[in-house]
């Protein structure tokens, strides 16, 4: 079995496993700052691990991204759902909202990257760089200022 195929299977299996991960939170009850950071960093750690796996598996751009990004996007979408379920303390509400909004931009851009990779649309990829870099930068700055760890490495 080829390395790319193996990584694709690992990504798919991890996606299924992650969809059941995470702890539930009752609606309306906000987390403490420490609880939010712990839960969010756990999600970010898993996403960061998945992203590193994809980067290692990409060889030929068109084939690599078209094959490996869709399972990553599915994984990131499940992480986004987990993020949206977390209710931050009032002191972090505005920052958390921006972190989640910018993470959504990254997920959407990864989905577009997969499509562009399938079509060999390199111009479209270049157009994603600015919003992607801006979203990543905002997440990193906000997460660092608020005391997150793994979420600063998104």
HELIX and SHEET records of a PDB file:
HELIX    1   1 UNK A    3  UNK A   19  1                                  17    
HELIX    2   2 UNK A   33  UNK A   57  1                                  25    
HELIX    3   3 UNK A   61  UNK A   85  1                                  25    
HELIX    4   4 UNK A   90  UNK A   92  5                                   3    
HELIX    5   5 UNK A   93  UNK A  119  1                                  27    
HELIX    6   6 UNK A  122  UNK A  146  1                                  25    
HELIX    7   7 UNK A  150  UNK A  153  5                                   4    
END                                                                             
